[in-house]
Each structure stands twice: as C-alpha cells, then as structure tokens.
C-alpha cells in the first residue's frame, strides 16, 4: 500500500469509556459514525465503539446502515440524514430509526411498515434555532400527533441540534435552544405523548453540561479523541470539566516514491511557485488533493520522516506532493512519511493541519479519501 490510515482502536475504546463514565445515569451513548466514521473507517470504528460500551450508533445515510448490518452489527442505528422515499423500505428492513421532519416520510413509511410487519420508529426533529433540519414547535406538535395516531408507527424520540456550542465560550444562544427544546418536550408530555428518548447533546454539550444528556447523547468528534474546538476546551476548563483525556486515534502515512537532488535556482511543482536557493534533496510522496491532502496546505505544511520535519515545497498536486529532505539523510525510497500522526518525538495533529489549511479538524480526517485502506494500528498504537 502506497498510503494507508492507521486507526488506534485502543484510543477509540479509551474515548468511549471516558465519555460513558461522565454520562448522567440512564443516558445512552450514541456515537456518530457517519462520513466513514469521521474518516476512521466505518465498520472498524463501529465495532470498536460497541465493544467499548456504546449503546447506539448514529449514521447519516441508509447506505451506511446497510454496510453496518452487512458486517453483522445489530446495535440500534439512528439515521440522522434525509431518507428518500425510495430508501424507506430498506431502512425499515434494516431496523433503522429515522429522523422525521417531513410528513411525507410518515405517509411512505406507514403502509410499508404494516406490510413488512415491522415498526417504523421515528425521532421527531424540532427546530430550535439552527435552521437546518427540523420543524418549528407548532408544526412539530402536529406531526407528533399524526405519528402516534398512525398504526405501525412509533414516535420513539424527539431531537434537536445546537447551532453555537463549539465556536464560542458565550453559550447564551445554546441555553436558549435547550430551553426551547425543554418547552416542546413539556408540551408533548402535556398532551399525553410520551417519547422514550430525548436527545440534543453533541460532543461539546456532552462534555460541558450534564443537564443536556437527557436520555441519549450523540457524540461526534470527541469519540475520535479530538476536541470540538479550542473554545470548547476553554469552556471546559472554566467549568472544571477539562480533565477528560481525549486521545486522537488516526494516523495517516505513505511511502516515499522517489528521492532526488535538485540544483539551486530550480523550480519545484506547478506554477513555479517555489524556487530552490541551494542544492536541495527532494522526496516525492504519492498523495495529493484527490486523496484528501488539502491543496491549501501548499507552502504551509510539513510531513515527518525519520522523526524529523520535512517542509512541503511547491503546490499540492492531485496525486503528489514534494518535501525537502535535505537535512534528513536517512530518507530513502519506500521509506515512511507521516502526514498526520507521530514519528519519534514529533507529531502533526489534525488541528495543526486544519490551521495551515484554514479549516477545522473535522474536515481534515473526514476528507481522507475512502479508497485509502483503514487498518488497525499495530499493537493498538498510532
């Protein structure tokens, strides 16, 4: 393999254990494994999370649920994303719980559920201020009434999603969303509509606010050992909840495809944006923006070779990058380069790559091309 992603399953188990220990009694842990488990590998990660004590898994799409069921995973699966009419029957056959905010979904699912002899379990999505999926309270209440009156259908859960927990230490708006959600849940109960699972907490809310745990939490980035943001870490420190020791689980490595000498005054890469000022030894690496190594890293990043930093020279190409190994004499053909992770005493984090590329750690790991093999790190180490 020219490039591969190494997944430290010990770190994944540790993160799930740490999160589980901090949940309020009775709350379920439902880590999110959408988008190829944030780049960590869907099936490998899902199995590891469940072995570590996760109760449910959250996916974004029915095809992800199908992959998990095909792998023998029987845990409850909650589909967070839109389920098209043509996918509803498969979702029911797979035993998925489906998010609900379109009345049309209920109309499609009800007769199918009765024909298949399986329940159509829905989680009503309430709009509290993020203005993505969801219904405003009056419309949500009306749809809830329809669900409980429809044979073969069950209103199992009610959910919402925070808009501004991670990007600030001022959580006034998030608190407002919690209050709106609590009000809606109260109105459901007043009408005699009781749901088993109320859930709104993402990673940040799970770490910061025990009162947000309710019946279930949907942890994302923290499950993989990364903090949602520096603001979340600051807020956790202020609340004395920062002692949770998250451990990043993903490393990305590749082999050196060529080592060559370039004379002073030569250009390196497309656009002639880099010119050597002295005789330079280059290593050519077989990864590029097609693989998920962001073009914004051009001229900004470095990789690790033999425990030392090798600066990126020139632009990131579609399938190739070039790095300076002039001061790393050990660099050799087919040697290993670390794009993300640790080599010796040096380490490149997703947060560092995100800073260089002008993005967030979420995007760094999730955009690593799915064709790249995800393999368990030897001896559970990165």
C-alpha positions as CSV (number, residue, x, y, z in Angstrom):
1,X,0.0,0.0,0.0
2,X,1.4,3.4,-1.0
3,X,-0.7,5.1,1.6
4,X,-2.8,4.0,4.5
5,X,-4.7,5.2,7.5
6,X,-3.8,3.6,10.8
7,X,-6.5,3.5,13.5
8,X,-5.6,3.2,17.1
9,X,-8.5,1.1,18.4
10,X,-7.2,1.3,22.0
11,X,-7.6,5.1,21.8
12,X,-11.1,4.8,20.4
13,X,-12.1,2.5,23.3
14,X,-10.5,4.9,25.8
15,X,-12.5,7.8,24.4
16,X,-15.8,5.9,24.6
17,X,-15.0,4.8,28.1
18,X,-14.2,8.3,29.2
19,X,-17.4,9.7,27.7
20,X,-19.5,6.9,29.2
21,X,-18.2,7.4,32.6
22,X,-19.3,11.1,32.5
23,X,-22.9,10.5,31.4
24,X,-25.7,11.1,33.8
25,X,-27.2,7.8,35.0
26,X,-29.6,6.2,32.4
27,X,-28.4,8.3,29.4
28,X,-27.5,6.2,26.3
29,X,-24.3,6.9,24.4
30,X,-24.8,7.0,20.6
31,X,-21.5,8.0,18.9
32,X,-21.8,9.2,15.3
33,X,-20.0,7.1,12.7
34,X,-21.2,9.0,9.6
35,X,-18.8,10.0,6.9
36,X,-16.7,6.9,7.1
37,X,-16.6,7.3,10.9
38,X,-15.1,10.8,10.6
39,X,-12.5,9.2,8.3
40,X,-11.5,6.4,10.6
41,X,-13.3,3.6,8.8
42,X,-17.0,2.8,9.3
43,X,-17.0,-0.9,10.2
44,X,-13.8,-1.0,12.2
45,X,-14.8,2.1,14.2
46,X,-18.4,1.0,14.8
47,X,-17.3,-2.4,16.1
48,X,-14.7,-0.8,18.4
49,X,-17.2,1.7,19.8
50,X,-19.7,-1.0,20.6
51,X,-17.1,-3.2,22.2
52,X,-16.2,-0.2,24.4
53,X,-19.7,0.2,25.6
54,X,-21.6,2.4,23.2
55,X,-25.3,1.7,23.1
56,X,-26.4,3.1,19.7
57,X,-24.7,4.3,16.6
58,X,-25.7,7.3,14.5
59,X,-25.2,7.3,10.7
60,X,-26.1,9.9,8.1
61,X,-27.5,7.7,5.4
62,X,-29.2,4.3,4.8
63,X,-26.2,3.0,2.8
64,X,-24.0,3.4,5.9
65,X,-26.6,1.5,7.9
66,X,-26.6,-1.3,5.2
67,X,-22.8,-1.6,5.4
68,X,-23.0,-2.0,9.2
69,X,-25.8,-4.6,9.1
70,X,-23.9,-6.5,6.4
71,X,-20.9,-6.6,8.8
72,X,-23.0,-8.2,11.4
73,X,-23.7,-5.2,13.6
74,X,-27.0,-5.5,15.3
75,X,-27.0,-2.4,17.6
76,X,-29.7,0.3,17.2
77,X,-28.9,2.6,14.3
78,X,-30.3,6.1,14.1
79,X,-30.2,7.7,10.6
80,X,-29.5,11.4,11.1
81,X,-29.9,12.5,7.4
82,X,-32.7,12.6,4.9
83,X,-34.1,9.2,3.9
84,X,-35.6,9.4,0.4
85,X,-38.9,7.7,-0.4
86,X,-37.2,5.0,-2.3
87,X,-35.0,4.2,0.7
88,X,-37.7,3.9,3.3
89,X,-38.3,0.2,2.8
90,X,-34.6,-0.7,3.1
91,X,-34.4,1.5,6.2
92,X,-37.3,-0.4,7.8
93,X,-35.8,-3.8,6.8
94,X,-32.5,-2.8,8.4
95,X,-34.3,-1.8,11.6
96,X,-33.2,1.8,11.4
97,X,-34.6,4.6,13.4
98,X,-35.3,7.6,11.1
99,X,-35.3,11.3,11.7
100,X,-38.7,12.8,11.0
101,X,-39.5,16.4,9.9
102,X,-41.4,15.8,6.6
103,X,-45.0,14.5,6.8
104,X,-44.3,12.7,3.5
105,X,-41.9,10.4,5.2
106,X,-44.7,9.2,7.5
107,X,-47.1,8.7,4.6
108,X,-44.5,6.5,2.8
109,X,-43.4,4.5,5.9
110,X,-46.7,3.7,7.4
111,X,-48.1,1.3,4.8
112,X,-44.6,-0.3,4.2
113,X,-44.2,-0.9,8.0
114,X,-47.6,-2.6,8.1
115,X,-46.8,-4.8,5.1
116,X,-43.4,-5.8,6.4
117,X,-44.7,-6.3,9.9
118,X,-42.0,-4.1,11.5
119,X,-42.4,-0.9,13.4
120,X,-41.5,2.4,11.8
121,X,-39.6,4.2,14.6
122,X,-39.2,7.9,14.2
123,X,-37.3,10.6,16.0
124,X,-39.0,14.0,15.6
125,X,-36.6,16.8,14.7
126,X,-37.5,20.1,16.4
127,X,-36.2,23.4,15.1
128,X,-34.8,25.4,18.0
129,X,-32.5,27.9,16.2
130,X,-30.1,26.1,13.9
131,X,-32.4,26.3,10.8
132,X,-31.2,23.1,9.2
133,X,-33.5,20.1,9.5
134,X,-36.5,20.3,11.7
135,X,-39.9,21.8,12.3
136,X,-40.9,24.8,14.4
137,X,-42.8,23.8,17.6
138,X,-46.4,24.0,16.3
139,X,-45.7,22.0,13.2
140,X,-43.6,19.5,15.2
141,X,-46.5,19.0,17.6
142,X,-48.9,18.5,14.8
143,X,-46.7,15.9,13.2
144,X,-46.2,14.2,16.5
145,X,-49.9,13.8,16.8
146,X,-50.1,12.2,13.4
147,X,-47.3,9.7,14.2
148,X,-49.0,8.4,17.4
149,X,-52.3,8.1,15.6
150,X,-50.8,6.1,12.7
151,X,-50.8,2.2,13.0
152,X,-47.4,0.7,12.6
153,X,-45.5,3.9,13.5
154,X,-43.9,4.9,16.8
155,X,-42.6,8.2,18.0
156,X,-39.6,6.8,19.8
157,X,-37.6,10.0,20.1
158,X,-37.5,13.8,19.8
159,X,-34.3,15.7,19.0
160,X,-32.8,19.0,18.1
161,X,-29.3,20.2,17.2
162,X,-27.2,23.0,18.6
163,X,-26.1,25.9,16.4
164,X,-23.4,27.6,18.5
165,X,-21.8,25.5,21.2
166,X,-18.4,24.9,19.8
167,X,-17.4,28.3,18.3
168,X,-17.8,30.4,21.4
169,X,-17.4,30.5,25.2
170,X,-20.7,32.5,25.4
171,X,-23.4,29.9,25.5
172,X,-26.4,32.1,25.8
173,X,-27.8,31.0,22.5
174,X,-27.2,27.3,23.2
175,X,-29.0,27.8,26.5
176,X,-31.9,29.4,24.7
177,X,-32.1,26.3,22.4
178,X,-32.1,24.0,25.4
179,X,-35.0,26.0,26.9
180,X,-37.0,25.9,23.6
181,X,-36.4,22.1,23.4
182,X,-37.5,21.6,27.0
183,X,-40.6,23.6,26.3
184,X,-41.5,21.4,23.3
185,X,-40.9,18.2,25.3
186,X,-43.1,19.6,28.0
187,X,-45.9,20.3,25.6
188,X,-45.7,16.8,24.2
189,X,-46.0,15.3,27.6
190,X,-48.9,17.6,28.5
191,X,-50.8,16.1,25.5
192,X,-50.0,12.6,26.7
193,X,-47.4,12.0,24.0
194,X,-44.5,10.3,25.8
195,X,-41.3,9.5,24.0
196,X,-38.5,7.2,25.2
197,X,-35.6,9.2,24.0
198,X,-35.0,13.0,24.2
199,X,-31.6,14.0,22.7
200,X,-29.8,17.1,21.7
201,X,-26.2,16.9,23.1
202,X,-23.2,16.7,20.7
203,X,-19.6,16.3,21.9
204,X,-19.3,19.8,23.3
205,X,-22.6,19.7,25.1
206,X,-21.9,16.2,26.4
207,X,-18.6,17.4,27.9
208,X,-19.9,20.7,29.2
209,X,-23.4,20.2,30.5
210,X,-24.6,17.1,32.3
211,X,-28.1,18.6,32.2
212,X,-28.0,18.3,28.4
213,X,-27.5,14.5,28.5
214,X,-31.3,13.7,28.9
215,X,-32.0,10.2,27.6
216,X,-29.2,10.0,25.0
217,X,-26.2,11.9,23.7
218,X,-24.9,11.9,20.1
219,X,-21.1,12.4,20.4
220,X,-19.1,13.0,17.3
221,X,-15.6,14.4,17.2
222,X,-14.8,13.6,20.9
223,X,-15.4,10.0,20.2
224,X,-12.3,10.1,18.0
225,X,-10.1,11.8,20.5
226,X,-10.3,15.4,19.2
227,X,-11.7,18.5,20.9
228,X,-14.5,20.2,19.0
229,X,-12.6,23.5,19.2
230,X,-10.3,25.5,21.3
231,X,-13.3,27.4,22.6
232,X,-14.8,24.2,23.9
233,X,-11.6,23.3,25.7
234,X,-11.5,26.8,27.3
235,X,-15.2,26.5,28.3
236,X,-14.5,23.0,29.8
237,X,-11.5,24.5,31.8
238,X,-13.7,27.3,33.1
239,X,-16.3,24.7,34.2
240,X,-13.7,22.3,35.6
241,X,-14.7,19.6,33.1
242,X,-11.5,19.6,31.0
243,X,-9.9,16.6,32.8
244,X,-11.4,14.3,30.3
245,X,-8.3,13.0,28.5
246,X,-9.2,12.5,24.8
247,X,-6.7,10.5,22.7
248,X,-6.5,11.0,18.9
249,X,-6.9,7.7,17.1
250,X,-5.9,8.4,13.5
251,X,-2.6,8.4,11.7
252,X,-2.0,8.8,8.0
253,X,1.2,7.6,6.4
254,X,2.6,7.0,3.0
255,X,5.7,5.6,1.3
256,X,8.4,7.7,-0.3
257,X,8.1,7.3,-4.1
258,X,11.4,9.0,-5.1
259,X,14.3,10.8,-3.7
260,X,16.2,13.2,-6.0
261,X,18.6,16.1,-6.0
262,X,17.6,19.5,-7.4
263,X,20.2,22.2,-8.1
264,X,19.9,25.7,-6.8
265,X,17.7,28.0,-8.8
266,X,15.3,25.2,-9.9
267,X,11.5,25.5,-9.7
268,X,9.5,22.9,-7.8
269,X,6.0,22.0,-8.8
270,X,3.1,23.6,-10.8
271,X,3.1,27.3,-11.3
272,X,6.8,27.7,-10.5
273,X,5.7,29.0,-7.1
274,X,8.8,27.6,-5.3
275,X,12.4,28.0,-6.3
276,X,15.4,26.5,-4.6
277,X,18.1,28.7,-3.2
278,X,20.6,25.9,-2.7
279,X,21.1,22.4,-3.8
280,X,18.1,20.6,-2.4
281,X,17.2,16.9,-1.8
282,X,13.6,16.2,-2.5
283,X,11.3,13.3,-1.5
284,X,8.3,12.7,-3.8
285,X,5.2,11.4,-1.9
286,X,2.3,9.7,-3.7
287,X,-0.5,11.6,-2.1
288,X,-2.4,14.8,-3.1
289,X,-5.7,16.6,-3.0
290,X,-7.5,13.7,-4.6
291,X,-6.5,11.7,-1.6
292,X,-7.7,14.4,0.8
293,X,-4.5,16.2,1.4
294,X,-5.8,19.7,1.1
295,X,-4.4,22.0,-1.6
296,X,-4.5,24.8,0.9
297,X,-1.5,23.1,2.6
298,X,0.7,24.2,-0.3
299,X,3.8,26.0,1.0
300,X,2.4,25.8,4.6
301,X,2.7,22.2,5.9
302,X,5.4,19.7,6.7
303,X,5.5,15.9,7.0
304,X,7.5,13.7,9.3
305,X,10.3,11.5,8.1
306,X,12.5,9.6,10.4
307,X,11.2,11.6,13.3
308,X,12.1,15.0,11.6
309,X,10.2,17.7,9.9
310,X,10.3,17.8,6.1
311,X,8.7,21.0,4.7
312,X,6.3,20.9,1.8
313,X,7.7,22.6,-1.3
314,X,5.5,23.9,-4.1
315,X,1.9,23.2,-4.6
316,X,0.0,20.2,-3.6
317,X,-0.8,18.2,-6.8
318,X,-3.7,15.9,-7.5
319,X,-1.7,12.8,-6.5
320,X,1.7,14.0,-5.5
321,X,3.5,16.3,-3.0
322,X,7.2,17.2,-2.7
323,X,9.0,17.7,0.5
324,X,12.5,18.9,1.5
325,X,14.7,16.1,3.0
326,X,18.0,17.9,2.5
327,X,18.6,17.6,6.3
328,X,17.2,14.1,6.6
329,X,20.0,11.8,5.1
330,X,18.1,8.7,6.2
331,X,15.2,9.5,3.9
332,X,15.1,6.7,1.2
333,X,12.9,5.2,-1.4
334,X,10.0,3.3,0.1
335,X,10.7,4.8,3.5
336,X,7.7,6.0,5.5
337,X,6.4,9.6,5.7
338,X,3.9,10.6,8.3
339,X,1.3,13.1,7.0
340,X,-0.8,13.0,10.2
341,X,0.3,11.5,13.5
342,X,3.6,10.8,15.3
343,X,7.1,10.0,14.3
344,X,9.7,9.8,17.0
345,X,9.2,12.8,19.3
346,X,7.5,14.9,16.6
347,X,3.7,14.9,16.0
348,X,1.4,16.5,13.4
349,X,-2.2,16.9,14.7
350,X,-5.4,17.3,12.8
351,X,-5.7,20.7,14.5
352,X,-2.3,21.8,13.0
353,X,-3.2,20.6,9.5
354,X,-6.6,22.4,9.9
355,X,-4.8,25.6,10.9
356,X,-2.5,25.5,8.0
357,X,-5.3,24.8,5.5
358,X,-7.7,27.3,7.0
359,X,-10.3,24.8,8.0
360,X,-11.4,22.6,11.0
361,X,-10.1,19.3,12.4
362,X,-13.4,17.6,11.4
363,X,-12.7,18.2,7.7
364,X,-9.1,17.1,7.9
365,X,-10.0,13.5,8.9
366,X,-13.3,13.1,7.1
367,X,-11.9,14.2,3.7
368,X,-9.2,11.5,3.6
369,X,-10.3,9.5,0.5
370,X,-12.4,6.4,1.4
371,X,-10.4,4.3,-1.1
372,X,-7.4,4.5,1.2
373,X,-7.3,1.5,3.5
374,X,-8.1,1.9,7.1
375,X,-6.2,-0.6,9.2
376,X,-5.9,-1.2,12.9
377,X,-2.6,0.2,14.1
378,X,-0.1,-2.5,15.2
379,X,-0.5,-3.4,18.8
380,X,-3.2,-0.8,19.1
381,X,-0.7,2.0,18.8
382,X,-0.6,5.0,16.4
